[in-house]
């Protein structure tokens, strides 16, 4: 879902307390880097665990 709909996750604030890590939205909790055509090039470890 995160890879297919990054704009949706980017519009949802994160409430898990990870703001200290620089996260501003749910997208930040799952995706660390997105390349061309919304291809995830690196996942964030928070969303994996």
PERA-V543648 format. One record per pair of residues at least 24 apart in sequence whose C-alpha atoms are under 8 Angstrom apart, sorted by the first residue. I is the first residue (numbers start at 1). J is the second residue. If there is no record, write none. Layout:
# PERA-V543648
i = [I,I]
j = [J,J]
This chain:
# PERA-V543648
i = [2,2,2,3,3,3,3,4,6]
j = [27,30,31,31,38,39,40,38,38]
